[in-house]
Amino acid sequence: MTNIFFVTGIGTDVGKTIVSAIITEAFQADYWKPVQAGFDSGTDAAFVQSIISNQQTKIYPETYKLKMPVSPHIAAKEEGIKIDLDKIYNDFEKFCQLSTANHQHTLIIEGAGGLFAPLNEYEFIIDLIKKLNAKVALVSRNYLGSINHSLLTAQVCRQHNLDVLGWIFNDQYLNYENEIVQWSGYKKLASIPLKKTIDKNFILEQAAILKNSF
């Protein structure tokens, strides 16, 4: 496996799954969401599968597929489960081997929530990123407070020496996306425009624009 891209965000509901689908399409990469919390309206993996067009991508099954749409550690506790990063890593190694055998050199991993979304009593999404030694794509979305959340996320990335590829801005952004780039020191990879209906054509269009940014 050559490239491991981990898609994380400044919080929940910032568009990580749409961004993951776009990156997956751009590279005809494989996709994996290790921890899914809540699936009454469908899983993120199922959405990515339904919205991409290429035939090369393999969607790998979740290591943990939890019923409640809450923080992963709470959802796991409700089911009498403890999320184990070693178990996730074992799946990671297996999927890397499968992808390499199929001549696929990129795996997109989608996180849950933000960097400090808890996975168990003492480990967080950021610990999973470190364990997988993944490059990080940061997703920010336009809402009141997103500048603060974006810059806090960037500061944590620097403190923990994460390998950050840059920002992908999602939604209709005002001028301050350039300020987030300037203040954080991380470059802009793409700006995904606001669109009420997300379809395959939109994903293809955005994938073509984004591909040259990585």
C-alpha positions, 0 to 999 in steps of 0.5 A, spaced: 500 500 500 502 506 497 498 511 500 493 511 506 489 517 506 485 518 513 479 523 512 477 527 519 473 533 520 473 539 525 467 535 528 461 531 526 456 533 520 461 537 516 461 532 510 466 527 511 463 522 507 461 526 501 469 528 501 471 521 502 467 519 496 470 525 492 477 522 494 475 515 492 472 517 486 478 521 484 483 516 485 479 510 484 481 508 491 479 503 496 474 505 501 474 503 509 470 506 515 473 502 521 467 505 526 460 506 524 456 509 529 448 509 527 445 506 521 438 507 521 438 511 514 444 507 511 451 506 513 457 511 510 460 505 506 453 504 503 453 511 501 460 511 498 458 505 494 452 508 491 455 515 489 461 513 485 462 511 478 468 507 477 468 499 477 475 499 481 474 501 488 473 496 493 469 498 499 471 494 505 466 492 511 466 496 518 470 493 524 465 496 528 458 497 526 454 500 532 447 501 532 446 508 536 448 514 532 452 517 538 459 517 540 463 511 538 465 509 545 457 510 548 454 506 542 459 500 543 458 501 551 450 500 549 452 493 546 457 491 551 463 492 546 469 495 547 473 498 541 479 495 540 485 499 536 489 492 535 482 489 532 482 495 527 489 495 525 489 487 524 483 489 519 487 495 516 493 490 515 488 485 511 485 490 507 492 493 505 494 486 503 488 485 499 488 492 495 495 491 494 494 484 491 489 488 486 494 493 484 490 498 488 495 503 491 490 508 495 486 506 501 481 512 503 479 511 511 473 515 514 473 517 521 468 518 526 467 525 528 473 529 529 480 528 532 478 527 539 471 523 538 472 517 543 473 510 541 474 507 548 475 510 555 482 512 553 483 512 546 481 517 540 480 518 533 487 521 533 490 515 536 487 511 531 490 516 525 497 515 529 496 507 529 495 507 522 500 512 520 496 515 515 496 522 512 490 526 514 485 530 509 482 535 514 474 537 512 471 544 514 464 546 513 461 553 514 458 554 520 458 559 526 464 557 530 467 553 524 473 558 524 475 556 531 474 549 530 478 549 524 484 552 528 483 548 534 483 542 529 490 544 526 493 546 532 492 539 535 495 536 528 501 540 529 502 538 537 501 531 535 506 531 529 500 529 524 502 528 516 496 533 514 495 534 506 491 540 507 484 543 508 478 541 504 472 546 505 465 543 504 459 548 503 458 555 501 464 558 504 465 566 505 472 569 504 475 566 511 477 559 508 483 563 505 484 566 513 483 559 515 489 556 510 493 562 512 492 562 520 493 554 520 499 553 515 495 548 512 494 549 504 487 548 501 486 542 497 479 543 494 472 547 496 466 543 495 460 547 493 454 547 496 449 543 492 442 540 495 442 534 491 449 530 491 449 525 485 454 521 481 455 527 476 457 532 482 462 527 485 465 526 478 466 533 477 469 534 484 473 528 483 476 531 477 478 538 480 480 535 486 485 530 484 491 534 482 491 537 489 494 531 492 
